[in-house]
Amino acid sequence: MTLEPFVLPVAGTRVAGLRSTPTAGTRVLALHGWLDNAASFVPLAAALPGLDLVAIDLPGHGHSSHMPPGTQYNTPGAICHVLDVADALGWERFTLLGHSMGAGIASLTAAAAPERVERLIAIEALGGLRGPEDETAQRLREHVRAVRALPSKRLRVFSDLAAPVRARMMANQLSEPCARLLVERGVMPVEGGYSWCSDQRLMLPTAMRLSEAQIDDLLAAIECPTQVIYATPAQSYYPEPLRSERIKLLRDGRLDVFPGTHHLHMEHPALVADVITRFLAG
C-alpha cells in the first residue's frame, strides 16, 4: 500500500499528511513521534495493505500549520486536534496508531475519548513521559526562560540534505533510507539551502509533565483493546521496568517486544506489520 499526499482544513488550520487510497478497510489514524512527520509510516504502510490509513503531520511538524503565535503545544491541545482531524475525515470510530510522542498522544486520546477510539496501537511509548513532582518549579522556570529567549534564535541553514540526514541517523540510530524519508519531508528550501520546517517552539522544555500516578490513572481509563510494541533495549528516558509495568494497567492490553532501535516500525516494518495485522484481525 502506498501513501499519497493530502491537505485537510481542520479548525482553521492546515493539516497535511499522507493517505492510502480510501477503502472499506479499518480506519487507522497514525501519529508520528517528536520532530518526525507522516513519512514515519511510509515503510510500515507498504506492509499493511487493505487499511484506510491516514498519517498526519502533527501541528508544527512536516507540512502542517504551526500553532498561532502566543499559543502553546500541549497534550490537551494535541488530543483535541486528533479528534478534530477525525471529525474532518468523517470518522466517528477509528483505530489510533502512534509512535513515540504520537503513541503517548494516542493513548491519552483513547483515555479521554473512549467512545471514539475502537483500538489502540502504541509503538515505543504508552501514556507519555513522567515528571517528578519535585522538579515542577525548575521545569517551569526553564520553560519560561526558553520561551522568552526564543525570538533571538535563528534557523540553521544546510547547504544540502547530507548534513541533516547524517544528523538524524546519529540522533536516532536510523539507517540512511529511513533518515532521508523523515528529512525530505521535514525541511524547507531557504536562501542558501535548506532549513528544518518544524516549529522552533517544539524544542522548548516542557512546562508541565504528568506525575506517574496521573499517568497510571489515565492508562487504567483506556477501554479499547490495546497493542503495545517495544524495541529492546529500552530507551533511557523510558526504561524497564517502568515501561512494562504500565502495560499491567491496561484493561485489555498485549505486548510484543523485538530487538531493535526506537524507530522499529521504520527499520523492521514487516515485523511490526505482522503484529498489527494479527491484532486488527483479532
C-alpha positions in Angstrom: 0.0 0.0 0.0 1.4 3.4 -1.0 0.6 6.7 0.7 -0.3 9.9 -1.2 0.0 13.5 0.0 -3.2 15.3 1.1 -4.2 18.5 2.8 -7.2 18.9 5.0 -8.6 22.1 6.6 -9.2 21.5 10.2 -10.5 24.1 12.7 -9.0 26.9 10.7 -5.6 25.3 10.3 -3.8 23.3 7.5 -3.3 19.6 8.3 -1.1 17.9 5.8 -0.2 14.2 5.7 -0.1 11.0 3.7 -3.0 8.8 3.0 -3.7 5.4 1.4 -6.5 5.2 -1.2 -9.7 5.2 0.9 -11.1 1.7 1.2 -13.7 -0.1 3.3 -10.9 -1.4 5.5 -10.1 -0.5 9.1 -9.8 3.3 9.6 -6.4 4.0 11.1 -5.2 7.4 12.1 -1.4 7.4 12.5 0.5 9.8 14.8 4.3 10.2 14.4 7.0 10.9 17.0 8.5 14.2 18.2 10.2 16.1 15.3 9.2 13.4 12.9 6.4 13.6 10.4 3.9 11.5 8.4 6.8 9.9 6.4 7.5 7.9 9.5 4.8 5.5 8.4 5.7 5.1 4.8 7.7 1.8 5.3 5.0 0.3 7.5 2.2 1.2 5.1 3.8 -0.8 2.4 3.4 -3.9 4.6 -0.2 -3.1 5.7 -2.5 -3.5 2.6 -6.2 -3.0 2.9 -6.3 -0.4 5.6 -7.8 3.1 5.3 -4.6 4.6 6.7 -4.2 8.4 7.3 -0.8 9.6 8.6 -0.9 13.2 9.6 1.9 15.8 10.2 1.1 16.9 13.8 0.9 20.7 14.3 4.3 22.3 13.9 5.7 19.3 12.1 6.2 18.5 8.4 3.8 20.4 6.1 1.1 21.1 8.7 0.4 24.6 10.2 2.4 25.8 13.1 0.4 26.8 16.2 -0.5 30.6 16.2 1.8 33.0 17.9 1.2 33.2 21.7 -0.2 29.7 21.9 1.4 26.5 23.4 1.9 23.0 22.2 0.5 20.8 24.9 -1.1 17.4 25.4 -4.8 18.5 25.9 -4.5 20.6 22.7 -3.0 17.6 20.8 -5.8 15.3 21.9 -8.5 17.8 20.7 -6.6 18.2 17.4 -6.7 14.4 16.8 -10.4 14.4 17.4 -10.8 17.5 15.1 -9.0 15.6 12.4 -11.2 12.6 12.8 -14.2 14.8 12.6 -12.9 16.4 9.4 -12.4 12.9 7.9 -16.0 12.0 8.9 -14.7 9.2 11.2 -16.9 8.6 14.3 -14.9 5.5 15.4 -11.4 4.7 14.4 -8.1 3.0 15.4 -5.2 5.0 16.6 -1.6 4.1 15.7 1.2 6.0 17.3 4.9 6.0 17.6 6.8 7.6 20.5 5.3 11.0 21.2 2.4 10.0 18.9 1.9 6.9 20.9 1.7 9.0 24.1 -0.9 11.3 22.4 -2.8 8.3 21.0 -3.0 6.5 24.4 -4.2 9.7 26.2 -6.8 10.3 23.4 -8.1 6.8 24.0 -8.4 7.6 27.7 -10.1 11.0 27.1 -12.5 9.9 24.4 -13.2 6.2 24.7 -16.3 6.4 22.7 -14.3 7.4 19.6 -11.3 5.0 19.7 -12.0 1.4 18.9 -8.5 0.1 19.0 -5.1 1.5 20.0 -1.6 0.5 18.7 1.2 2.1 20.7 4.8 1.8 19.5 7.7 2.7 21.8 5.6 4.7 24.3 2.4 4.5 26.4 1.0 7.4 28.4 3.7 9.9 27.9 6.8 11.0 29.8 6.5 11.5 33.6 7.7 14.5 35.5 8.8 14.0 39.2 6.8 16.4 41.4 10.0 17.8 43.0 11.1 19.1 39.6 7.9 21.0 38.8 9.2 24.5 39.7 12.6 24.1 38.0 10.9 22.7 34.8 8.5 25.7 34.7 11.4 28.2 35.2 13.4 26.6 32.4 10.3 26.7 30.1 9.6 30.4 30.7 13.3 31.4 30.2 13.4 29.5 26.9 10.1 31.0 25.6 11.4 34.5 26.3 14.7 33.8 24.6 13.2 32.3 21.5 12.9 35.5 19.4 16.7 35.7 19.3 17.1 32.2 17.9 17.9 31.8 14.2 17.2 28.8 12.0 20.2 26.7 11.0 20.7 26.6 7.2 22.1 23.5 5.5 23.7 23.8 2.0 22.4 20.3 1.1 20.5 17.4 2.6 23.6 15.4 3.5 24.1 17.1 6.9 20.5 16.8 8.2 20.3 13.2 7.1 23.5 12.4 9.0 22.2 14.3 12.0 19.0 12.2 12.1 21.0 9.0 11.6 23.2 9.8 14.6 20.5 11.1 16.8 18.0 8.3 16.3 20.1 5.3 15.2 18.4 5.4 11.8 19.6 3.9 8.6 20.2 6.3 5.7 17.0 5.5 3.8 14.8 6.0 6.8 16.5 9.2 7.9 16.2 10.5 4.4 12.4 9.8 4.4 12.0 12.0 7.5 14.4 14.7 6.4 12.9 15.2 2.9 9.5 15.9 4.5 11.0 17.8 7.4 12.9 20.5 5.6 12.0 23.6 3.5 14.1 25.4 0.9 15.5 28.7 2.1 18.1 31.1 0.9 21.4 29.2 0.9 20.0 25.8 1.1 17.5 24.1 3.5 16.2 24.6 7.0 14.0 22.5 9.3 10.4 23.3 8.7 9.3 22.2 12.2 8.3 25.0 14.6 11.2 26.1 16.9 8.8 26.1 19.8 8.7 22.3 19.7 12.3 22.4 21.1 11.2 24.3 24.2 11.4 22.4 27.5 8.0 21.1 28.5 6.4 23.4 31.0 4.5 20.7 32.9 4.5 17.0 33.0 2.1 14.4 34.5 3.2 12.5 37.5 3.4 8.7 37.3 0.3 8.4 39.4 -1.6 10.6 37.0 -0.4 8.6 34.0 -1.5 5.4 35.8 -5.0 6.8 36.2 -5.2 7.6 32.5 -3.9 4.3 31.4 -6.4 2.5 33.6 -9.2 4.5 31.9 -8.4 3.2 28.4 -11.3 0.9 27.4 -10.3 -0.3 24.0 -8.1 -3.3 23.1 -4.5 -2.1 23.0 -1.4 -3.5 21.3 1.9 -2.2 22.6 5.1 -2.8 20.7 8.5 -2.1 22.2 12.1 -2.3 20.9 14.8 -3.8 23.1 17.0 -2.4 24.6 14.7 0.2 26.2 15.3 3.9 25.7 17.0 5.6 28.7 14.1 8.1 29.2 11.5 5.2 29.2 13.3 2.4 31.0 12.5 -1.0 32.3 10.7 -2.0 34.5 8.6 1.2 34.2 7.5 0.6 30.6 6.4 -3.0 31.2 4.7 -2.0 34.5 2.4 0.4 32.5 1.1 -2.5 30.4 -0.4 -4.1 33.5 -2.7 -1.1 34.0 -4.5 -1.7 30.7 -7.9 -3.4 30.8 -7.3 -5.2 27.5 -3.6 -5.0 26.6 -1.0 -7.1 24.9 2.7 -6.6 24.4 5.3 -7.6 21.8 9.0 -6.8 22.2 11.6 -7.1 19.5 15.3 -6.4 19.2 15.8 -3.1 17.5 16.0 0.7 17.8 13.5 3.4 18.7 12.2 3.6 15.1 11.4 -0.1 15.0 8.4 0.4 12.7 10.6 2.0 10.1 13.6 -0.3 10.2 11.7 -3.5 10.6 8.3 -2.8 9.1 7.3 -6.3 8.1 7.8 -7.5 11.7 5.7 -4.7 13.2 3.1 -5.0 10.4 2.6 -8.7 11.2 1.8 -7.8 14.9 -0.6 -5.1 13.8 -2.3 -7.3 11.2 -2.9 -10.1 13.8 -4.2 -7.5 16.4 -6.6 -5.9 14.0 -7.9 -9.3 12.9 -8.3 -10.5 16.5 
